[in-house]
Amino acid sequence: MLYHGAMTMKVSEPGVIPGPLNLISDVDGIRVGNAEDAAVRSGVSIVLPEWPCTGGVDIRGGAPGTRETDLLNPTCLVDRVDAVVLSGGSVYGLDAASGATAWLSTRGRGFRMGENSMPAPIVPAAILFDLSNGGDKGWGMTPPYRALGIAACDAAALEFQLGNAGAGLGASAGIYKGGLGSASAILRGGLAGADLQVGALVAANPFGSPVIPGSSTFWAAPFAMNNELGAQAAHPGALDRAQMAGSKLFATPGGNTTICVVATNAILTKAQAQRVAIMAHDGFARAVRPVHTPLDGDVVFCLASGTAALPASEHMSLSMIGGIAADCVARALARGVYEAKSLAHMRSYRDIHGV
């Protein structure tokens, strides 16, 4: 038995299909830009909407590195986000959001307290740890991340590369080379007659394994669509009960943390966006084992671009959006590993399994 084609259309709602690009940019208004420094073995990804979006966030990992996440609390003032930055570089990578902030401000985008106020772009960010992957980290007083944040903004587009791209360049996933992944899902007429659009962008750098140990099968294989993970063989035997099997406990340390943005075209409040982010975290659990460890800084942001209203049954519709988002996250995480290429000591899924 293989997980491919129609066999992999096991998603949370009947009639859900990938978007035309199978990228988060299948959601109205969403664009993504990537920038990398090959010598440093690190990079930056930015989700840069065409207009400000309602934002939410949920943090599950034990070692997060973030910026501007408190303001996404539903009780706080600002209710729109101008961009979200995902970066390598650990604490140094937080400076990528400064570059994106400057880029946005020169274009007049941002929160204003009055007509004559200078714009204050709202750019939440999260980082992953890739400082020990062997790249040239001797940057002294000039880490590259602010410049990479600006370059990622310049590169924002509908179509973008996966695998060794953006924040996924220096990532590792258990014993495998990690990477940047994305996936989307469309449900026809799912929002008061309009199509429901959901997508995810994931920089996959987990401590845990994305592959069932002793096999070449992704944990996320049952959720894959349209051969996006290749021909996945069903795992024939009992699962390895060793919780750490395939994790970085058995690999050269390269750092941890998976960071993610999910997006939808639904009109959501901040509280509803936060609920979607909470539900979307289940995608990590469907794609990695173990997950949300003390060594990971797992973060999920949610952006709602707001081109389609929820129907009267808001709670049911929100449950559907969160469920589809979790599936997209699982698919995107595995796809980031599947699309990655070997880099130095970090061997790719395809090289290890001869795909």
Secondary structure, DSSP 8 states (H G I E B T S, - for coil): -EE-GGGG---SSTTEE--SS-SGGGSTT--EEEEEETTTTEEEEEE--SS-BEEEEEE-SSS--EES-GGGSTTSS---BS-EEEESSGGGGGGHHHHHHHHHHTTT-SB-SSTTS--B----EEE---TTSSS----TT--SHHHHHHHHHHT-BS----BSSGGGTT-EETTEE-EEEEEEEEEEEEETTEEEEEEEEEEE--SSBSB-TTSS-BTTGGG--TTTT-SEE---S-----TTTTSGGGS-------EEEEEEEE---HHHHHHHHHHHTHHHHHH-BS-S-TT---EEEEEEEEEE---S-HHHHHHHHHHHHHHHHHHHHHHHHHH---BTTB--HHHHHT-
